[in-house]
Structure formats: C-alpha cells, structure tokens
C-alpha cells in the first residue's frame, strides 16, 4: 500500500512545521529572557551569601534556595507559561493565567496567627486553594481599588500588618500573601510582568523590611 500526498498538502505540512519551529524559538527566548531577569532581581534584592538553583523542565522556571542572614532559609520558585509549546500553552494559559514567582521566607521569630490576603480574580479556579479554608474566617476587602479576600484564624494585629504589606505590594503584582505559624513562613506570590521584572526587586525589599519590622516587634514584646 502506498501513501501519496499532493503538493498542496506538502506545502501545508511544511508551513505548519515552520510556524511551530518559529513559535518554539520565540517562546523559548522570551521565557529564558524573563527567567534570567527574575533571577537577577531576586539576587539583587535578597543579596544571598549562598544560592542553589534547580531548573524546572527547561524553560518552565526554576527553584532557588538562598542563604540569607536573619532567616532560616529563603526559597523562590518561578513558574512560566509554556510559550515554547503551541499545543500546551493554551491549556496552561486557561488553567493558570499568568507567569508567577513564589517566595517563602522561613522566619526565625514566632508566628502566632495564620493570615492570607489573596487577589480575588476571575475565573475563581485560577485563585490559590487554601487546604484548611473551612477553619478560617473570611472577609472581602479592596486594596488600591482591586478586590481581595482576607482569611485568618484570629483577628489580631498580624491581620492588619499583612493587609498593610498587601497595600505596599499591590502595584508590584501581588496575588497572594500569607503568614503560616506551623513552619513560621511568610509566603509571597507575585505575577511576573515581563516588561517590569524589576518590580520583583522592589517587592522583595519591601518583604525584607516587613520581616525586620516583625523581628523588632517580637523583641519589644
């Protein structure tokens, strides 16, 4: 049995192959450029004495572990949309919606309350899922005219301080901030803006200042 194709079919196949190759190259270059810029912004702001990176699937991002004075450790993870894949990108865009960096500051001082401030976005399935949400009180609020949800165990000063941190970070792309007492973590999720990656540097400096403020309050108490 022989299979034959017409010249038109061959031209279509060739054209699609070229389009896929071009889109892969463009998506690959864009992701790599953003990843390198995010890494530089993190290092410039956190100023680690030591660092270790692990790549996540090539150009999908990385996880960085940083040694920083005053913290048990700091971990940052960058997750990029798969722009190099013409097939997977639309699905990932629908389910995730944006490139993001997630930073966990493992604090040395005690955390007494669990607090989350989350950007209220549509569709709601793109919002982070809180596994123990049923145990937390929930309120809606507006930060810089943007809708947010605040969740907490107890109405303490830590709730107000995280909301204040959210007000500072909102122009820089904040999507989720949290304080969790179990592992003494300050968690920050930012939407990566490829044309404004330097905003991540400003956000990290703000988080470091907040952590210093927490330490001084604990010392005073």
PECOR-V720731 format. One record per residue. N is the residue number from 0. RES is the residue in one letter. SS is DSSP state (H for helix, E for strand, L for the rest). PHI is phi in radians with two decimals (none if undefined). NEAR is the number of other C-alpha atoms within 10 Angstrom. Layout:
# PECOR-V720731
n=N res=RES ss=SS phi=PHI near=NEAR
n=N res=RES ss=SS phi=PHI near=NEAR
This chain:
# PECOR-V720731
n=0 res=X ss=L phi=none near=3
n=1 res=X ss=L phi=-1.95 near=3
n=2 res=X ss=L phi=-2.02 near=4
n=3 res=X ss=L phi=-2.15 near=8
n=4 res=X ss=L phi=-2.20 near=7
n=5 res=X ss=L phi=-1.40 near=8
n=6 res=X ss=H phi=-1.11 near=9
n=7 res=X ss=H phi=-1.17 near=9
n=8 res=X ss=H phi=-1.15 near=11
n=9 res=X ss=H phi=-1.12 near=12
n=10 res=X ss=H phi=-1.11 near=11
n=11 res=X ss=H phi=-1.13 near=12
n=12 res=X ss=H phi=-1.08 near=12
n=13 res=X ss=H phi=-1.11 near=12
n=14 res=X ss=H phi=-1.11 near=12
n=15 res=X ss=H phi=-1.11 near=12
n=16 res=X ss=H phi=-1.10 near=12
n=17 res=X ss=H phi=-1.14 near=12
n=18 res=X ss=H phi=-1.06 near=13
n=19 res=X ss=H phi=-1.07 near=16
n=20 res=X ss=H phi=-1.14 near=15
n=21 res=X ss=H phi=-1.14 near=13
n=22 res=X ss=H phi=-1.11 near=16
n=23 res=X ss=H phi=-1.07 near=17
n=24 res=X ss=H phi=-1.11 near=14
n=25 res=X ss=H phi=-1.11 near=13
n=26 res=X ss=H phi=-1.12 near=20
n=27 res=X ss=H phi=-1.07 near=18
n=28 res=X ss=H phi=-1.11 near=15
n=29 res=X ss=H phi=-1.14 near=15
n=30 res=X ss=H phi=-1.11 near=23
n=31 res=X ss=H phi=-1.10 near=16
n=32 res=X ss=H phi=-1.09 near=13
n=33 res=X ss=H phi=-1.20 near=22
n=34 res=X ss=H phi=-1.04 near=23
n=35 res=X ss=H phi=-1.12 near=12
n=36 res=X ss=H phi=-1.19 near=16
n=37 res=X ss=H phi=-1.12 near=24
n=38 res=X ss=H phi=-1.01 near=21
n=39 res=X ss=H phi=-1.12 near=16
n=40 res=X ss=H phi=-1.11 near=20
n=41 res=X ss=H phi=-1.11 near=24
n=42 res=X ss=H phi=-1.19 near=16
n=43 res=X ss=H phi=-1.10 near=15
n=44 res=X ss=H phi=-1.52 near=17
n=45 res=X ss=H phi=-1.42 near=19
n=46 res=X ss=L phi=0.86 near=14
n=47 res=X ss=L phi=-1.24 near=16
n=48 res=X ss=L phi=-1.44 near=10
n=49 res=X ss=E phi=-2.67 near=9
n=50 res=X ss=E phi=-2.68 near=14
n=51 res=X ss=E phi=-2.58 near=10
n=52 res=X ss=E phi=-1.99 near=14
n=53 res=X ss=E phi=-2.24 near=12
n=54 res=X ss=E phi=-1.29 near=13
n=55 res=X ss=L phi=-1.91 near=14
n=56 res=X ss=L phi=1.05 near=9
n=57 res=X ss=L phi=1.31 near=11
n=58 res=X ss=L phi=-1.78 near=22
n=59 res=X ss=L phi=-1.60 near=19
n=60 res=X ss=E phi=2.43 near=26
n=61 res=X ss=E phi=-2.74 near=19
n=62 res=X ss=E phi=-2.07 near=19
n=63 res=X ss=E phi=-2.05 near=19
n=64 res=X ss=E phi=-1.89 near=18
n=65 res=X ss=E phi=-2.10 near=23
n=66 res=X ss=E phi=-1.70 near=17
n=67 res=X ss=L phi=-2.33 near=16
n=68 res=X ss=L phi=-1.04 near=12
n=69 res=X ss=L phi=1.68 near=14
n=70 res=X ss=E phi=-2.24 near=15
n=71 res=X ss=E phi=-1.06 near=15
n=72 res=X ss=E phi=-3.01 near=17
n=73 res=X ss=E phi=-2.32 near=22
n=74 res=X ss=E phi=-2.14 near=18
n=75 res=X ss=E phi=-2.18 near=20
n=76 res=X ss=E phi=-2.19 near=21
n=77 res=X ss=E phi=-1.94 near=23
n=78 res=X ss=E phi=-2.15 near=21
n=79 res=X ss=L phi=-1.82 near=22
n=80 res=X ss=L phi=-1.16 near=22
n=81 res=X ss=L phi=-1.38 near=23
n=82 res=X ss=L phi=-1.16 near=23
n=83 res=X ss=L phi=-1.37 near=22
n=84 res=X ss=L phi=-1.99 near=16
n=85 res=X ss=L phi=-1.17 near=15
n=86 res=X ss=L phi=-1.54 near=11
n=87 res=X ss=H phi=-1.50 near=12
n=88 res=X ss=H phi=-1.01 near=15
n=89 res=X ss=H phi=-1.03 near=15
n=90 res=X ss=H phi=-1.12 near=13
n=91 res=X ss=H phi=-1.14 near=15
n=92 res=X ss=H phi=-1.13 near=15
n=93 res=X ss=H phi=-1.17 near=12
n=94 res=X ss=H phi=-1.43 near=13
n=95 res=X ss=L phi=-1.85 near=18
n=96 res=X ss=L phi=1.62 near=15
n=97 res=X ss=L phi=-2.84 near=16
n=98 res=X ss=L phi=-1.30 near=20
n=99 res=X ss=E phi=-2.60 near=21
n=100 res=X ss=E phi=-2.17 near=23
n=101 res=X ss=E phi=-2.07 near=18
n=102 res=X ss=E phi=-2.13 near=24
n=103 res=X ss=E phi=-2.00 near=20
n=104 res=X ss=E phi=-1.69 near=23
n=105 res=X ss=E phi=-1.48 near=18
n=106 res=X ss=E phi=-1.46 near=21
n=107 res=X ss=L phi=-1.54 near=15
n=108 res=X ss=L phi=-1.50 near=17
n=109 res=X ss=L phi=-1.23 near=15
n=110 res=X ss=L phi=-1.99 near=18
n=111 res=X ss=L phi=-1.78 near=15
n=112 res=X ss=L phi=-2.48 near=18
n=113 res=X ss=L phi=-1.82 near=21
n=114 res=X ss=E phi=-2.41 near=28
n=115 res=X ss=E phi=-2.26 near=25
n=116 res=X ss=E phi=-2.12 near=26
n=117 res=X ss=E phi=-2.20 near=24
n=118 res=X ss=E phi=-1.14 near=24
n=119 res=X ss=L phi=-1.52 near=20
n=120 res=X ss=L phi=-2.09 near=14
n=121 res=X ss=L phi=-2.07 near=8
n=122 res=X ss=L phi=-1.23 near=11
n=123 res=X ss=H phi=-1.15 near=9
n=124 res=X ss=H phi=-1.24 near=11
n=125 res=X ss=H phi=-1.48 near=15
n=126 res=X ss=L phi=-1.39 near=17
n=127 res=X ss=L phi=-1.12 near=14
n=128 res=X ss=L phi=-1.68 near=10
n=129 res=X ss=L phi=-1.75 near=10
n=130 res=X ss=L phi=-1.13 near=7
n=131 res=X ss=L phi=-1.92 near=7
n=132 res=X ss=H phi=-0.98 near=13
n=133 res=X ss=H phi=-1.17 near=9
n=134 res=X ss=H phi=-1.67 near=10
n=135 res=X ss=L phi=-1.90 near=16
n=136 res=X ss=E phi=-1.40 near=13
n=137 res=X ss=E phi=-2.22 near=16
n=138 res=X ss=E phi=-2.37 near=11
n=139 res=X ss=E phi=-1.81 near=13
n=140 res=X ss=E phi=-2.61 near=16
n=141 res=X ss=E phi=-2.09 near=14
n=142 res=X ss=E phi=-2.12 near=17
n=143 res=X ss=L phi=0.90 near=11
n=144 res=X ss=L phi=1.19 near=8
n=145 res=X ss=E phi=-1.92 near=11
n=146 res=X ss=E phi=-1.34 near=13
n=147 res=X ss=E phi=-2.36 near=21
n=148 res=X ss=E phi=-2.09 near=17
n=149 res=X ss=E phi=-1.98 near=23
n=150 res=X ss=E phi=-2.22 near=22
n=151 res=X ss=E phi=-2.76 near=22
n=152 res=X ss=L phi=-1.44 near=16
n=153 res=X ss=L phi=-2.35 near=14
n=154 res=X ss=L phi=-1.42 near=13
n=155 res=X ss=L phi=-2.07 near=13
n=156 res=X ss=H phi=-1.11 near=10
n=157 res=X ss=H phi=-1.14 near=18
n=158 res=X ss=H phi=-1.11 near=22
n=159 res=X ss=H phi=-1.11 near=12
n=160 res=X ss=H phi=-1.23 near=15
n=161 res=X ss=H phi=-1.23 near=20
n=162 res=X ss=H phi=-1.10 near=23
n=163 res=X ss=H phi=-1.09 near=14
n=164 res=X ss=H phi=-1.10 near=19
n=165 res=X ss=H phi=-1.08 near=25
n=166 res=X ss=H phi=-1.12 near=15
n=167 res=X ss=H phi=-1.27 near=17
n=168 res=X ss=H phi=-1.60 near=23
n=169 res=X ss=H phi=-0.97 near=19
n=170 res=X ss=H phi=-1.15 near=12
n=171 res=X ss=H phi=-1.72 near=21
n=172 res=X ss=L phi=1.71 near=19
n=173 res=X ss=E phi=-1.16 near=24
n=174 res=X ss=E phi=-2.07 near=23
n=175 res=X ss=E phi=-2.84 near=23
n=176 res=X ss=E phi=-2.20 near=24
n=177 res=X ss=E phi=-2.63 near=23
n=178 res=X ss=E phi=-2.00 near=25
n=179 res=X ss=E phi=-2.22 near=18
n=180 res=X ss=L phi=-1.35 near=15
n=181 res=X ss=L phi=-1.00 near=11
n=182 res=X ss=L phi=-2.01 near=13
n=183 res=X ss=L phi=0.92 near=20
n=184 res=X ss=E phi=-2.06 near=24
n=185 res=X ss=E phi=-1.77 near=22
n=186 res=X ss=E phi=-1.92 near=20
n=187 res=X ss=E phi=-2.36 near=24
n=188 res=X ss=E phi=-2.02 near=21
n=189 res=X ss=E phi=-2.09 near=23
n=190 res=X ss=E phi=-1.35 near=19
n=191 res=X ss=L phi=-1.42 near=24
n=192 res=X ss=L phi=-1.84 near=17
n=193 res=X ss=H phi=-0.92 near=15
n=194 res=X ss=H phi=-1.55 near=8
n=195 res=X ss=H phi=-2.40 near=13
n=196 res=X ss=L phi=-1.08 near=21
n=197 res=X ss=H phi=-1.08 near=19
n=198 res=X ss=H phi=-1.12 near=19
n=199 res=X ss=H phi=-1.08 near=26
n=200 res=X ss=H phi=-1.07 near=20
n=201 res=X ss=H phi=-1.10 near=17
n=202 res=X ss=H phi=-1.13 near=24
n=203 res=X ss=H phi=-1.15 near=20
n=204 res=X ss=H phi=-1.12 near=16
n=205 res=X ss=H phi=-1.13 near=16
n=206 res=X ss=H phi=-1.16 near=21
n=207 res=X ss=H phi=-1.12 near=15
n=208 res=X ss=H phi=-1.12 near=13
n=209 res=X ss=H phi=-1.10 near=17
n=210 res=X ss=H phi=-1.10 near=19
n=211 res=X ss=H phi=-1.10 near=13
n=212 res=X ss=H phi=-1.11 near=13
n=213 res=X ss=H phi=-1.08 near=18
n=214 res=X ss=H phi=-1.08 near=17
n=215 res=X ss=H phi=-1.15 near=12
n=216 res=X ss=H phi=-1.16 near=10
n=217 res=X ss=H phi=-1.15 near=12
n=218 res=X ss=H phi=-1.16 near=9
n=219 res=X ss=H phi=-1.12 near=7
n=220 res=X ss=L phi=-1.42 near=6
